[in-house]
């Protein structure tokens, strides 16, 4: 055996991938990077703001300061602060002089409403985790395993073709057999391609993915509207007039009818609500972008694997409407590309294929590896 044939044999042996194991594909990413970022911000930001609000409440003590009459003792002044904080009712007069009351309880429950917002923002991710992630995990495991196996089958086919060509005494008969095999599709691996075509006709994953983004978009818009309502209802209402003439103090003549009070945490409320609202408004285009990813095919990954024999999901125009489970799987395959060992190999071969002068003579990775092994890529011309 010549040195070139020995080198080709070693090259083809090195091209084989190790047999896939369960530990390699056990830690798959079942969330896209943009979805992970959205979950971290939409759920983590209100929790962080709630922590800051409660930390300020515990460190600062009283959240209200009322200007009690000078004849009140210290205990009476403390009672006024506690009573006005419990009621949070602003007593005033309208334009015609009629008395009116306005509740400021929205300021008191604002930190707890942020907890509700965080829970609502986590619901779409719970839906995806329990309704779609198990099926997606199984699909990714099977497809990644089959793609790597298809690559290994192609390399072994090259090894076999090389041995047959070396043992053949008639080169013309070898190339005629090769062309007939390609024409009759003896090289195809139909299981994976038919599985992908079946996923193209399914829409369960796509429906859940769009529903998750729609729910997230709805909750973001509802939170922004809620914050707008808070600001419109208590706009610059950091001072209010409180009445403590209730119960036993209702008939006391030395108790004034109204006591002015000031909310000490109002600046914190403004900063917290504006920060949350601004971030959520900026996240709405990100959610829309995540949903619109299903409106176009990710053809880069499949186009690389079309170098495998008879893997022509794109060339046979089987990719129709992109809103289906196959497109969702392709998006997550792109996120788990590190687990797809054959992709880097084929991507490198694809780059070399584009740099080859006679690109029209190289159709699949079998042709290219045959060329590297020292064989002709097409039937020799006399």
Secondary structure, 3 states (H helix, E strand, C coil): CCHHHHHHHHHHHHHCCCCCCCCCCCCCCCCCHHHHHHHHHHHHHHHHHHHHHHHHHHHHCCCEEECCCCCCCHHHHHHHHHHHHHHCEEEEECCCCCEEEEECHHHHCHHHHHHHHHHHHHHHHHHHHHHCHHHHHHHHHHHHHHHHHHHHHHHHHHHHHHHHHHHCCCHHHHHHHHHHHHHCCCCCCHHHHHHHHHHHCCCHHHHHHHHHHHHHHHHHHHHHHHHHHHHHHCCCCCEEEECCCCHHHCCCCCCCCCEEEEECCHHHHHHHHHHHHHHHHHHHHHHHHHHHHHHCCCHHHHHHHCCCCCCCCCCCCCCCCCCCHHHHHHHHHHHCHHHCHHHHHHHHHHHHHHHCCCHHHCCCHHHHHHHHCCCCCCCCCC
